[in-house]
Amino acid sequence: DPGSAAITPGSGEPTAIEIDPAETKVDDPKPKEIKRTRPQVKDPVKDIKDPKEAVKKPEGLTREAVGQKYSATRREYDAYKQKNGMRLEQAWGDLATFVQFQPDNLEEAVRRIDAFRAKMRE
């Protein structure tokens, strides 16, 4: 059987394979020492702000800011009315009435202004 251990002729039994140690001597060089260093990490940039802070609204709405938003919406509505007619006149009247008679409810005024702008984009 060519793949099995060596068989001495005539005995029929396998014998141990002998290897001459002089033939297998290997001079492996020592592995090079690798200097392990940590990558240089720059200090984090201090002026990068938390993304949540960028999304937050200012500390509080002011009447002036709401008034500016209302005025800008009024200009947009005038242009819309020239192009599309009086379709949103009732909604505009409701918004104008709310802003005029509820001057202290700024959050609701901003919400209604944004909703009206969305209607103009439809």
Phi and psi in degrees as a GROMACS rama.xvg file:
@    title "Ramachandran Plot"
@    xaxis  label "Phi"
@    yaxis  label "Psi"
@TYPE xy
-70.9499  -23.1365  PRO-2
-90.6542  -5.41932  GLY-3
-92.8182  -179.394  SER-4
-63.107  161.587  ALA-5
-64.2965  136.444  ALA-6
-114.237  130.545  ILE-7
-73.4904  138.958  THR-8
-61.1934  130.845  PRO-9
89.5406  -22.7931  GLY-10
-87.8555  -34.3411  SER-11
82.6211  -3.47856  GLY-12
-110.07  143.531  GLU-13
-72.2567  146.748  PRO-14
-116.916  164.103  THR-15
-70.3487  146.226  ALA-16
-85.2179  127.935  ILE-17
-101.005  136.175  GLU-18
-120.425  131.487  ILE-19
-75.1238  119.615  ASP-20
-62.5412  -25.5521  PRO-21
-66.9582  -31.2327  ALA-22
-77.9411  -25.9301  GLU-23
-99.0487  2.77377  THR-24
-65.5484  125.654  LYS-25
-123.645  128.516  VAL-26
-98.4675  89.798  ASP-27
-84.0469  130.063  ASP-28
-69.7102  152.566  PRO-29
-65.612  142.438  LYS-30
-65.1017  144.726  PRO-31
-67.0377  142.355  LYS-32
-77.8221  129.635  GLU-33
-101.065  123.515  ILE-34
-81.3701  117.63  LYS-35
-95.5914  123.899  ARG-36
-127.901  153.868  THR-37
-84.9372  146.203  ARG-38
-65.4116  148.325  PRO-39
-72.0415  123.392  GLN-40
-111.297  124.89  VAL-41
-75.2152  154.279  LYS-42
-63.8034  141.94  ASP-43
-62.6413  145.464  PRO-44
-69.8121  127.729  VAL-45
-79.3168  -24.8912  LYS-46
-89.2029  7.72118  ASP-47
-77.4217  126.242  ILE-48
-95.5318  159.23  LYS-49
-63.6376  128.623  ASP-50
-57.9091  -29.1669  PRO-51
-65.23  -34.1279  LYS-52
-67.6266  -34.3079  GLU-53
-67.6839  -30.4815  ALA-54
-81.5368  -26.0825  VAL-55
-61.2095  146.04  LYS-56
-75.4337  163.786  LYS-57
-56.8221  165.656  PRO-58
-49.1477  -38.523  GLU-59
-159.065  149.013  GLY-60
-73.0775  144.779  LEU-61
-113.648  156.713  THR-62
-61.7091  -35.6185  ARG-63
-63.8705  -44.6382  GLU-64
-63.8622  -42.9584  ALA-65
-66.0717  -39.1963  VAL-66
-62.4833  -40.3619  GLY-67
-64.8903  -41.0024  GLN-68
-65.6511  -40.5074  LYS-69
-63.4106  -43.804  TYR-70
-63.49  -41.5276  SER-71
-63.9141  -39.6712  ALA-72
-66.0382  -37.4859  THR-73
-61.2822  -44.1763  ARG-74
-63.5029  -42.5365  ARG-75
-62.4321  -40.5857  GLU-76
-67.5333  -37.2658  TYR-77
-59.9761  -43.3077  ASP-78
-66.3167  -41.1494  ALA-79
-61.2398  -42.9969  TYR-80
-65.3308  -36.6861  LYS-81
-63.1075  -37.0768  GLN-82
-86.0554  -40.5762  LYS-83
-115.491  -0.198406  ASN-84
83.3218  -159.243  GLY-85
-92.3859  26.5496  MET-86
-56.1232  -39.5136  ARG-87
-105.703  19.976  LEU-88
-61.9591  -39.7112  GLU-89
-65.4259  -43.5307  GLN-90
-64.3265  -38.6607  ALA-91
-65.305  -42.2539  TRP-92
-60.3689  -41.5204  GLY-93
-62.6277  -43.0297  ASP-94
-64.5273  -46.0308  LEU-95
-62.3135  -40.9841  ALA-96
-63.7016  -43.8388  THR-97
-61.9443  -47.3699  PHE-98
-62.7651  -37.5033  VAL-99
-72.2059  -42.1808  GLN-100
-99.3747  -4.48456  PHE-101
-126.482  60.1392  GLN-102
-68.0959  -17.9974  PRO-103
-91.2115  -13.0973  ASP-104
-94.4392  72.8395  ASN-105
-69.4425  -39.8139  LEU-106
-61.7761  -44.0696  GLU-107
-67.2798  -36.7993  GLU-108
-62.6095  -44.4764  ALA-109
-64.0284  -40.9523  VAL-110
-61.4273  -43.8035  ARG-111
-68.2285  -37.7169  ARG-112
-62.4522  -45.5878  ILE-113
-62.5702  -39.8804  ASP-114
-64.8853  -39.7679  ALA-115
-66.2722  -41.4785  PHE-116
-60.9084  -38.3076  ARG-117
-63.9262  -38.4693  ALA-118
-63.7106  -36.8831  LYS-119
-66.8118  -28.6745  MET-120
-81.1166  -14.3751  ARG-121
